[in-house]
Amino acid sequence: MGATPKQRISRKRRGDRRSQQHLKPLQLVECPQCGEPRMPHYVCPNCGTYRGRQVLAIKTEEAKPS
């Protein structure tokens, strides 16, 4: 016995099922410290703060001597 479907799935039924598989756009919020966009409930990658506290030490790029 093989895994053979009993009936053909119509294009509409197949499309209705696959319509839930799309990618959703990122939901970004503004960081209250620096104003850069970040994901909600995440540490800000720009300034390193979370809920008003500094939790990451961010390295600043210094001017390279030429």
Secondary structure as UniProt FT lines:
FT   HELIX           11..18
FT   HELIX           19..21
FT   STRAND          29..30
FT   TURN            32..34
FT   STRAND          37..38
FT   TURN            40..41
FT   TURN            45..47
FT   STRAND          49..50
FT   TURN            51..52
FT   STRAND          53..54
//
